[in-house]
Amino acid sequence: MESTHTSRWRRRSAVRSGLLTGLAQIVVALAAAGAGALLARKFGRNAETDGFLAAYAVYLVLVLAAQAFRMVVVPDLTRAVALGRLGGETRAFALAFLVVAVPVSVLVAVFSGRLGELITGSLPPSSAHVASRTLVVLVPAAFGQLLAAVAASALAALDSYGTAAFGYALGGVAGLVVFAALANGHGIVSLAWGLGVNAVCALGVPLAALLRKGALGGRWPAELLLGSRLWHVVQGAAVPLAIQGCYLLALRFAANLGVGRVTSFSYAYLVAATLVGSTAFSLGLISSAPLTRRGLDPVAAGRHVVHAAWVSLVLVGAAAGVFTLVGGRIMGGLLGSAYGGDVGRELGHLVVYLAPWMLAWVGFAVAFPLVFVVERQRLLVPLGLLGFLSCIPLGLGLRAAAGLDGIAIAIGLATLLIAGGLLWMLSPQTLEIAVLGLARLALAVGAATALAFGALSL
């Protein structure tokens, strides 16, 4: 009877955690959308916005690594709770990050000019200048998000998700407020300052909760093994970084198509990432700790991927239909006159061409935590390299064939390769079950979308 009561409590807790985490992701996404709209309306679509968004892509790489770290380390910290070592393990992971974060932030500040030129390519000098100023703020802010991920992971190991969710939501809103207040007086770099405030909130709220619970006490591990911990993080972050690296490549390819194309692709990508991030990421995150305790076999893993993906894919299908019909009007209305007309239509079509990427990202977000639950992460680094390198010929070839639309398809194909590799790492049987299930689901959603929105278009 006690076991049944515990099981019911865990199920209710999982539902509540999922709702809180998903709600926080939605608030963060809305705050990001507000910041993007404000950026577009105040600064338009030009060389400066290209430079800022190129630097922002670097920030996104590290923030995605922070999200991935939460999935990677929650199983480890869940086991540490059972052994009474949560405080020491959490402090050791934080120290490992600081050993990297401090010198890297200093180097970025010293070489910001050259880094700005590197990531903006053939764009005008004003793009490189904005990128270099922005990197100095965004890189430390991104490392702040990594430390926030450590604190949030420790809370997740204690089955506490609401506090970290509140911290992330508060950070998103606070960052938007700072940008809105400072944009007129300090220009486009004030958005970077807002993201710095975001990181402070995201870290401060869960850290305060851990201190209040006394969860950071206890002895240090007998061996800190900072190198091993960093390698564990590198292993875990290799695939998410490869996916985000494909986005960086896409921006570099887009820069050669002319001024404004980096900005257009960035906005389309942010729309696509928002659609899948608030659902798939939340489901993947909250399932890590329960599945670590319960255990997982290949059949259950495949079914879990399919069941967890349907919510996101329904949202993707609906969004693709809407953007096919009125994407140009939506973008023009949200972002201002600089994004109306042909530019708005191009943005709307880009979101549709990113549908394969969204499908692949859903598969990645749900399958990725399972690799650490079953402890089969040995091939993650080679898989990440394979996916990233495959994006280079795909991006160059499809850019020549179809411009920005081709670049969108290219990063989708590279991400599909990575998602398939993750499922195969779980087991060939898991890959078969998940691919067949996701294919049927994508076909059903695609058919329903075509019927619904096709009739409207006629």
ROTILUM-861263 format. One record per residue (C-alpha): residue in one letter; x, y, z. Coordinates in nm, 3 decimals, padded with zeros to 5 digits. Layout:
ROTILUM-861263
<"A"; <X; Y; Z>>
...
//
This chain:
ROTILUM-861263
<"M"; <00.000; 00.000; 00.000>>
<"E"; <00.285; 00.236; 00.084>>
<"S"; <00.448; 00.158; -00.251>>
<"T"; <00.125; 00.246; -00.434>>
<"H"; <00.096; 00.572; -00.242>>
<"T"; <00.459; 00.660; -00.324>>
<"S"; <00.404; 00.580; -00.691>>
<"R"; <00.096; 00.802; -00.707>>
<"W"; <00.283; 01.083; -00.528>>
<"R"; <00.571; 01.059; -00.778>>
<"R"; <00.329; 01.070; -01.072>>
<"R"; <00.156; 01.380; -00.933>>
<"S"; <00.496; 01.535; -00.862>>
<"A"; <00.613; 01.460; -01.217>>
<"V"; <00.302; 01.622; -01.367>>
<"R"; <00.343; 01.929; -01.143>>
<"S"; <00.714; 01.951; -01.224>>
<"G"; <00.643; 01.922; -01.594>>
<"L"; <00.384; 02.199; -01.578>>
<"L"; <00.613; 02.431; -01.380>>
<"T"; <00.914; 02.366; -01.605>>
<"G"; <00.707; 02.403; -01.920>>
<"L"; <00.548; 02.724; -01.791>>
<"A"; <00.892; 02.866; -01.710>>
<"Q"; <01.013; 02.778; -02.060>>
<"I"; <00.710; 02.954; -02.208>>
<"V"; <00.773; 03.267; -01.996>>
<"V"; <01.140; 03.267; -02.100>>
<"A"; <01.039; 03.218; -02.464>>
<"L"; <00.788; 03.504; -02.447>>
<"A"; <01.049; 03.729; -02.285>>
<"A"; <01.297; 03.637; -02.559>>
<"A"; <01.031; 03.705; -02.822>>
<"G"; <00.963; 04.044; -02.663>>
<"A"; <01.334; 04.126; -02.664>>
<"G"; <01.360; 04.016; -03.027>>
<"A"; <01.063; 04.230; -03.129>>
<"L"; <01.203; 04.529; -02.940>>
<"L"; <01.542; 04.477; -03.103>>
<"A"; <01.383; 04.464; -03.448>>
<"R"; <01.166; 04.771; -03.398>>
<"K"; <01.438; 04.989; -03.245>>
<"F"; <01.734; 04.884; -03.457>>
<"G"; <01.582; 04.744; -03.778>>
<"R"; <01.761; 04.495; -04.004>>
<"N"; <02.113; 04.606; -04.085>>
<"A"; <02.484; 04.542; -04.034>>
<"E"; <02.465; 04.616; -03.660>>
<"T"; <02.187; 04.364; -03.597>>
<"D"; <02.384; 04.111; -03.801>>
<"G"; <02.687; 04.168; -03.574>>
<"F"; <02.485; 04.141; -03.254>>
<"L"; <02.306; 03.824; -03.360>>
<"A"; <02.633; 03.662; -03.469>>
<"A"; <02.767; 03.720; -03.115>>
<"Y"; <02.435; 03.608; -02.968>>
<"A"; <02.478; 03.277; -03.150>>
<"V"; <02.797; 03.219; -02.949>>
<"Y"; <02.598; 03.288; -02.633>>
<"L"; <02.336; 03.037; -02.745>>
<"V"; <02.604; 02.771; -02.788>>
<"L"; <02.703; 02.799; -02.422>>
<"V"; <02.343; 02.831; -02.299>>
<"L"; <02.247; 02.516; -02.489>>
<"A"; <02.546; 02.348; -02.324>>
<"A"; <02.400; 02.460; -01.989>>
<"Q"; <02.066; 02.301; -02.076>>
<"A"; <02.243; 01.986; -02.185>>
<"F"; <02.444; 01.981; -01.864>>
<"R"; <02.121; 01.963; -01.664>>
<"M"; <02.024; 01.649; -01.853>>
<"V"; <02.374; 01.505; -01.817>>
<"V"; <02.432; 01.557; -01.448>>
<"V"; <02.085; 01.499; -01.298>>
<"P"; <02.130; 01.118; -01.301>>
<"D"; <02.472; 01.157; -01.134>>
<"L"; <02.340; 01.390; -00.864>>
<"T"; <02.035; 01.169; -00.812>>
<"R"; <02.271; 00.883; -00.727>>
<"A"; <02.473; 01.121; -00.506>>
<"V"; <02.158; 01.199; -00.303>>
<"A"; <02.113; 00.829; -00.231>>
<"L"; <02.472; 00.817; -00.102>>
<"G"; <02.447; 01.140; 00.100>>
<"R"; <02.704; 01.321; -00.117>>
<"L"; <02.493; 01.581; -00.298>>
<"G"; <02.659; 01.890; -00.146>>
<"G"; <03.015; 01.786; -00.216>>
<"E"; <02.939; 01.668; -00.572>>
<"T"; <02.753; 01.990; -00.655>>
<"R"; <03.038; 02.208; -00.528>>
<"A"; <03.292; 02.002; -00.721>>
<"F"; <03.102; 02.045; -01.049>>
<"A"; <03.072; 02.422; -00.985>>
<"L"; <03.446; 02.448; -00.919>>
<"A"; <03.523; 02.260; -01.240>>
<"F"; <03.319; 02.515; -01.436>>
<"L"; <03.484; 02.813; -01.267>>
<"V"; <03.829; 02.680; -01.355>>
<"V"; <03.728; 02.716; -01.721>>
<"A"; <03.489; 03.013; -01.706>>
<"V"; <03.725; 03.269; -01.552>>
<"P"; <04.022; 03.236; -01.793>>
<"V"; <03.796; 03.202; -02.100>>
<"S"; <03.607; 03.520; -02.010>>
<"V"; <03.936; 03.705; -01.965>>
<"L"; <04.067; 03.581; -02.303>>
<"V"; <03.744; 03.685; -02.478>>
<"A"; <03.777; 04.034; -02.330>>
<"V"; <04.140; 04.061; -02.449>>
<"F"; <04.081; 03.928; -02.802>>
<"S"; <03.724; 04.053; -02.854>>
<"G"; <03.817; 04.257; -03.163>>
<"R"; <03.962; 03.963; -03.352>>
<"L"; <03.681; 03.733; -03.242>>
<"G"; <03.424; 03.986; -03.368>>
<"E"; <03.591; 03.989; -03.710>>
<"L"; <03.605; 03.609; -03.715>>
<"I"; <03.235; 03.546; -03.653>>
<"T"; <03.108; 03.821; -03.886>>
<"G"; <03.319; 03.722; -04.188>>
<"S"; <03.269; 03.946; -04.490>>
<"L"; <03.012; 04.172; -04.323>>
<"P"; <03.094; 04.544; -04.281>>
<"P"; <03.330; 04.663; -04.001>>
<"S"; <03.035; 04.794; -03.799>>
<"S"; <02.912; 04.434; -03.764>>
<"A"; <03.247; 04.321; -03.624>>
<"H"; <03.256; 04.619; -03.383>>
<"V"; <02.913; 04.540; -03.239>>
<"A"; <02.995; 04.169; -03.216>>
<"S"; <03.319; 04.235; -03.026>>
<"R"; <03.152; 04.469; -02.773>>
<"T"; <02.871; 04.221; -02.720>>
<"L"; <03.094; 03.915; -02.672>>
<"V"; <03.264; 04.075; -02.372>>
<"V"; <02.930; 04.072; -02.188>>
<"L"; <02.764; 03.764; -02.334>>
<"V"; <03.037; 03.507; -02.265>>
<"P"; <03.045; 03.566; -01.885>>
<"A"; <02.663; 03.575; -01.890>>
<"A"; <02.658; 03.236; -02.062>>
<"F"; <02.892; 03.088; -01.802>>
<"G"; <02.655; 03.226; -01.540>>
<"Q"; <02.383; 03.017; -01.702>>
<"L"; <02.611; 02.712; -01.678>>
<"L"; <02.651; 02.768; -01.304>>
<"A"; <02.273; 02.814; -01.280>>
<"A"; <02.239; 02.473; -01.444>>
<"V"; <02.453; 02.320; -01.167>>
<"A"; <02.223; 02.465; -00.900>>
<"A"; <01.907; 02.365; -01.088>>
<"S"; <02.039; 02.010; -01.134>>
<"A"; <02.102; 01.975; -00.760>>
<"L"; <01.742; 02.080; -00.693>>
<"A"; <01.615; 01.837; -00.959>>
<"A"; <01.799; 01.554; -00.784>>
<"L"; <01.589; 01.644; -00.480>>
<"D"; <01.271; 01.635; -00.693>>
<"S"; <01.243; 02.013; -00.670>>
<"Y"; <01.182; 02.187; -01.004>>
<"G"; <00.962; 02.486; -00.923>>
<"T"; <01.232; 02.705; -00.766>>
<"A"; <01.472; 02.674; -01.060>>
<"A"; <01.182; 02.729; -01.301>>
<"F"; <01.094; 03.050; -01.116>>
<"G"; <01.456; 03.165; -01.135>>
<"Y"; <01.472; 03.113; -01.511>>
<"A"; <01.137; 03.285; -01.564>>
<"L"; <01.236; 03.579; -01.342>>
<"G"; <01.564; 03.612; -01.529>>
<"G"; <01.389; 03.625; -01.865>>
<"V"; <01.150; 03.897; -01.753>>
<"A"; <01.420; 04.098; -01.571>>
<"G"; <01.647; 04.085; -01.876>>
<"L"; <01.369; 04.219; -02.099>>
<"V"; <01.298; 04.503; -01.854>>
<"V"; <01.666; 04.604; -01.844>>
<"F"; <01.688; 04.605; -02.224>>
<"A"; <01.372; 04.813; -02.260>>
<"A"; <01.495; 05.063; -02.001>>
<"L"; <01.845; 05.108; -02.146>>
<"A"; <01.798; 05.059; -02.520>>
<"N"; <01.743; 05.426; -02.608>>
<"G"; <02.041; 05.555; -02.411>>
<"H"; <02.297; 05.279; -02.464>>
<"G"; <02.209; 05.115; -02.793>>
<"I"; <02.206; 04.754; -02.899>>
<"V"; <02.464; 04.638; -02.642>>
<"S"; <02.205; 04.696; -02.368>>
<"L"; <02.040; 04.368; -02.470>>
<"A"; <02.364; 04.193; -02.371>>
<"W"; <02.346; 04.365; -02.032>>
<"G"; <01.991; 04.239; -01.997>>
<"L"; <02.112; 03.885; -02.061>>
<"G"; <02.372; 03.936; -01.788>>
<"V"; <02.095; 04.027; -01.542>>
<"N"; <01.906; 03.720; -01.664>>
<"A"; <02.201; 03.498; -01.567>>
<"V"; <02.226; 03.656; -01.220>>
<"C"; <01.858; 03.579; -01.150>>
<"A"; <01.876; 03.227; -01.295>>
<"L"; <02.171; 03.147; -01.068>>
<"G"; <02.072; 03.340; -00.757>>
<"V"; <01.724; 03.193; -00.702>>
<"P"; <01.816; 02.819; -00.701>>
<"L"; <02.142; 02.889; -00.516>>
<"A"; <01.949; 03.063; -00.238>>
<"A"; <01.710; 02.767; -00.219>>
<"L"; <01.997; 02.518; -00.189>>
<"L"; <02.156; 02.723; 00.088>>
<"R"; <01.824; 02.745; 00.271>>
<"K"; <01.780; 02.367; 00.250>>
<"G"; <02.138; 02.311; 00.367>>
<"A"; <02.188; 02.099; 00.055>>
<"L"; <02.537; 02.233; -00.023>>
<"G"; <02.693; 02.111; 00.300>>
<"G"; <02.890; 01.796; 00.358>>
<"R"; <03.242; 01.686; 00.278>>
<"W"; <03.417; 01.740; -00.051>>
<"P"; <03.467; 01.427; -00.262>>
<"A"; <03.779; 01.232; -00.170>>
<"E"; <03.918; 01.326; -00.513>>
<"L"; <03.798; 01.638; -00.692>>
<"L"; <03.887; 01.496; -01.036>>
<"L"; <03.823; 01.830; -01.205>>
<"G"; <03.959; 01.703; -01.534>>
<"S"; <03.731; 01.399; -01.527>>
<"R"; <03.432; 01.613; -01.440>>
<"L"; <03.505; 01.853; -01.724>>
<"W"; <03.548; 01.561; -01.963>>
<"H"; <03.214; 01.425; -01.842>>
<"V"; <03.060; 01.762; -01.923>>
<"V"; <03.238; 01.777; -02.261>>
<"Q"; <03.107; 01.429; -02.337>>
<"G"; <02.758; 01.533; -02.246>>
<"A"; <02.773; 01.869; -02.421>>
<"A"; <02.932; 01.738; -02.743>>
<"V"; <02.604; 01.662; -02.918>>
<"P"; <02.413; 01.978; -02.810>>
<"L"; <02.718; 02.187; -02.899>>
<"A"; <02.734; 02.017; -03.239>>
<"I"; <02.369; 02.105; -03.302>>
<"Q"; <02.429; 02.465; -03.202>>
<"G"; <02.755; 02.462; -03.399>>
<"C"; <02.548; 02.378; -03.708>>
<"Y"; <02.353; 02.697; -03.637>>
<"L"; <02.678; 02.896; -03.617>>
<"L"; <02.780; 02.747; -03.952>>
<"A"; <02.441; 02.842; -04.092>>
<"L"; <02.492; 03.205; -03.987>>
<"R"; <02.840; 03.203; -04.140>>
<"F"; <02.697; 03.069; -04.466>>
<"A"; <02.415; 03.326; -04.454>>
<"A"; <02.663; 03.613; -04.405>>
<"N"; <02.798; 03.552; -04.755>>
<"L"; <02.452; 03.609; -04.902>>
<"G"; <02.452; 03.978; -04.804>>
<"V"; <02.361; 04.225; -04.528>>
<"G"; <02.044; 04.136; -04.340>>
<"R"; <02.044; 03.765; -04.418>>
<"V"; <02.207; 03.672; -04.086>>
<"T"; <01.934; 03.867; -03.905>>
<"S"; <01.658; 03.699; -04.108>>
<"F"; <01.789; 03.349; -04.046>>
<"S"; <01.842; 03.425; -03.675>>
<"Y"; <01.481; 03.531; -03.623>>
<"A"; <01.343; 03.229; -03.810>>
<"Y"; <01.565; 02.997; -03.606>>
<"L"; <01.461; 03.159; -03.278>>
<"V"; <01.093; 03.109; -03.369>>
<"A"; <01.158; 02.741; -03.449>>
<"A"; <01.361; 02.689; -03.130>>
<"T"; <01.088; 02.849; -02.921>>
<"L"; <00.823; 02.618; -03.066>>
<"V"; <01.006; 02.299; -02.969>>
<"G"; <01.205; 02.413; -02.665>>
<"S"; <00.918; 02.482; -02.430>>
<"T"; <00.777; 02.128; -02.465>>
<"A"; <01.044; 01.878; -02.570>>
<"F"; <01.317; 02.016; -02.343>>
<"S"; <01.086; 02.019; -02.040>>
<"L"; <00.972; 01.661; -02.099>>
<"G"; <01.329; 01.539; -02.142>>
<"L"; <01.449; 01.719; -01.831>>
<"I"; <01.185; 01.609; -01.581>>
<"S"; <01.201; 01.245; -01.693>>
<"S"; <01.572; 01.202; -01.611>>
<"A"; <01.554; 01.152; -01.236>>
<"P"; <01.246; 00.921; -01.233>>
<"L"; <01.385; 00.704; -01.513>>
<"T"; <01.722; 00.682; -01.334>>
<"R"; <01.549; 00.536; -01.028>>
<"R"; <01.319; 00.306; -01.223>>
<"G"; <01.553; 00.178; -01.495>>
<"L"; <01.486; 00.152; -01.867>>
<"D"; <01.491; -00.124; -02.131>>
<"P"; <01.519; -00.072; -02.513>>
<"V"; <01.145; -00.116; -02.580>>
<"A"; <01.044; 00.124; -02.302>>
<"A"; <01.301; 00.376; -02.424>>
<"G"; <01.162; 00.372; -02.778>>
<"R"; <00.806; 00.412; -02.656>>
<"H"; <00.908; 00.692; -02.420>>
<"V"; <01.060; 00.887; -02.712>>
<"V"; <00.744; 00.850; -02.923>>
<"H"; <00.503; 00.932; -02.641>>
<"A"; <00.701; 01.235; -02.528>>
<"A"; <00.735; 01.374; -02.882>>
<"W"; <00.372; 01.400; -02.984>>
<"V"; <00.298; 01.726; -02.798>>
<"S"; <00.588; 01.907; -02.965>>
<"L"; <00.512; 01.768; -03.311>>
<"V"; <00.150; 01.880; -03.297>>
<"L"; <00.275; 02.231; -03.216>>
<"V"; <00.530; 02.213; -03.500>>
<"G"; <00.264; 02.106; -03.750>>
<"A"; <00.027; 02.385; -03.651>>
<"A"; <00.305; 02.644; -03.663>>
<"A"; <00.421; 02.526; -04.007>>
<"G"; <00.067; 02.566; -04.140>>
<"V"; <00.025; 02.913; -03.992>>
<"F"; <00.361; 03.039; -04.120>>
<"T"; <00.295; 02.894; -04.466>>
<"L"; <-00.023; 03.099; -04.491>>
<"V"; <00.047; 03.424; -04.307>>
<"G"; <00.408; 03.407; -04.188>>
<"G"; <00.499; 03.729; -04.366>>
<"R"; <00.218; 03.923; -04.200>>
<"I"; <00.304; 03.778; -03.858>>
<"M"; <00.671; 03.872; -03.885>>
<"G"; <00.597; 04.216; -04.024>>
<"G"; <00.343; 04.285; -03.750>>
<"L"; <00.571; 04.168; -03.469>>
<"L"; <00.905; 04.300; -03.587>>
<"G"; <00.815; 04.622; -03.765>>
<"S"; <00.825; 04.766; -04.115>>
<"A"; <01.183; 04.651; -04.182>>
<"Y"; <01.051; 04.295; -04.177>>
<"G"; <00.740; 04.346; -04.389>>
<"G"; <00.680; 04.256; -04.753>>
<"D"; <00.927; 04.018; -04.916>>
<"V"; <01.147; 04.003; -04.603>>
<"G"; <00.852; 03.892; -04.391>>
<"R"; <00.749; 03.628; -04.645>>
<"E"; <01.107; 03.501; -04.654>>
<"L"; <01.109; 03.471; -04.274>>
<"G"; <00.777; 03.284; -04.275>>
<"H"; <00.901; 03.039; -04.537>>
<"L"; <01.226; 02.987; -04.346>>
<"V"; <01.029; 02.870; -04.041>>
<"V"; <00.855; 02.612; -04.262>>
<"Y"; <01.186; 02.494; -04.411>>
<"L"; <01.314; 02.451; -04.055>>
<"A"; <01.041; 02.188; -03.990>>
<"P"; <01.288; 01.896; -04.042>>
<"W"; <01.520; 02.062; -03.789>>
<"M"; <01.231; 02.094; -03.542>>
<"L"; <01.141; 01.724; -03.587>>
<"A"; <01.505; 01.626; -03.534>>
<"W"; <01.542; 01.854; -03.231>>
<"V"; <01.238; 01.697; -03.065>>
<"G"; <01.393; 01.352; -03.112>>
<"F"; <01.724; 01.476; -02.973>>
<"A"; <01.571; 01.650; -02.668>>
<"V"; <01.374; 01.341; -02.564>>
<"A"; <01.639; 01.078; -02.642>>
<"F"; <01.945; 01.263; -02.513>>
<"P"; <01.877; 01.229; -02.137>>
<"L"; <01.812; 00.857; -02.182>>
<"V"; <02.173; 00.805; -02.293>>
<"F"; <02.285; 00.907; -01.944>>
<"V"; <02.009; 00.716; -01.770>>
<"V"; <02.139; 00.392; -01.930>>
<"E"; <02.504; 00.517; -01.912>>
<"R"; <02.595; 00.474; -02.280>>
<"Q"; <02.762; 00.808; -02.350>>
<"R"; <03.094; 00.672; -02.482>>
<"L"; <03.027; 00.764; -02.848>>
<"L"; <02.877; 01.109; -02.791>>
<"V"; <03.189; 01.303; -02.892>>
<"P"; <03.237; 01.117; -03.225>>
<"L"; <02.865; 01.154; -03.299>>
<"G"; <02.878; 01.527; -03.232>>
<"L"; <03.180; 01.568; -03.461>>
<"L"; <03.011; 01.366; -03.735>>
<"G"; <02.695; 01.575; -03.720>>
<"F"; <02.885; 01.905; -03.718>>
<"L"; <03.117; 01.811; -04.003>>
<"S"; <02.830; 01.678; -04.215>>
<"C"; <02.668; 02.023; -04.195>>
<"I"; <02.957; 02.184; -04.386>>
<"P"; <02.909; 02.012; -04.726>>
<"L"; <02.531; 02.004; -04.678>>
<"G"; <02.520; 02.377; -04.601>>
<"L"; <02.749; 02.480; -04.886>>
<"G"; <02.575; 02.259; -05.140>>
<"L"; <02.218; 02.347; -05.044>>
<"R"; <02.302; 02.718; -05.009>>
<"A"; <02.419; 02.717; -05.370>>
<"A"; <02.097; 02.540; -05.472>>
<"A"; <01.836; 02.725; -05.265>>
<"G"; <01.993; 03.012; -05.067>>
<"L"; <01.868; 03.059; -04.710>>
<"D"; <01.602; 02.791; -04.754>>
<"G"; <01.874; 02.543; -04.846>>
<"I"; <02.074; 02.635; -04.535>>
<"A"; <01.765; 02.567; -04.321>>
<"I"; <01.721; 02.224; -04.480>>
<"A"; <02.092; 02.148; -04.433>>
<"I"; <02.094; 02.200; -04.055>>
<"G"; <01.776; 01.989; -04.037>>
<"L"; <01.945; 01.698; -04.213>>
<"A"; <02.256; 01.723; -03.994>>
<"T"; <02.042; 01.727; -03.679>>
<"L"; <01.840; 01.427; -03.802>>
<"L"; <02.170; 01.239; -03.836>>
<"I"; <02.258; 01.324; -03.475>>
<"A"; <01.914; 01.229; -03.340>>
<"G"; <01.929; 00.894; -03.521>>
<"G"; <02.275; 00.829; -03.377>>
<"L"; <02.148; 00.894; -03.022>>
<"L"; <01.865; 00.645; -03.067>>
<"W"; <02.106; 00.385; -03.206>>
<"M"; <02.332; 00.436; -02.902>>
<"L"; <02.040; 00.343; -02.680>>
<"S"; <01.993; 00.026; -02.887>>
<"P"; <01.907; -00.070; -03.246>>
<"Q"; <01.567; -00.183; -03.119>>
<"T"; <01.504; 00.158; -02.965>>
<"L"; <01.602; 00.322; -03.296>>
<"E"; <01.358; 00.103; -03.489>>
<"I"; <01.066; 00.165; -03.250>>
<"A"; <01.130; 00.540; -03.229>>
<"V"; <01.183; 00.596; -03.604>>
<"L"; <00.869; 00.405; -03.699>>
<"G"; <00.665; 00.575; -03.427>>
<"L"; <00.793; 00.924; -03.507>>
<"A"; <00.744; 00.866; -03.881>>
<"R"; <00.380; 00.765; -03.827>>
<"L"; <00.329; 01.060; -03.595>>
<"A"; <00.493; 01.308; -03.835>>
<"L"; <00.284; 01.170; -04.123>>
<"A"; <-00.038; 01.203; -03.923>>
<"V"; <00.044; 01.556; -03.807>>
<"G"; <00.158; 01.655; -04.158>>
<"A"; <-00.160; 01.519; -04.316>>
<"A"; <-00.382; 01.693; -04.062>>
<"T"; <-00.190; 02.019; -04.114>>
<"A"; <-00.215; 01.991; -04.493>>
<"L"; <-00.590; 01.926; -04.478>>
<"A"; <-00.659; 02.206; -04.233>>
<"F"; <-00.437; 02.478; -04.372>>
<"G"; <-00.455; 02.362; -04.734>>
<"A"; <-00.831; 02.420; -04.728>>
<"L"; <-00.776; 02.768; -04.580>>
<"S"; <-00.519; 02.857; -04.846>>
<"L"; <-00.762; 02.753; -05.123>>
//
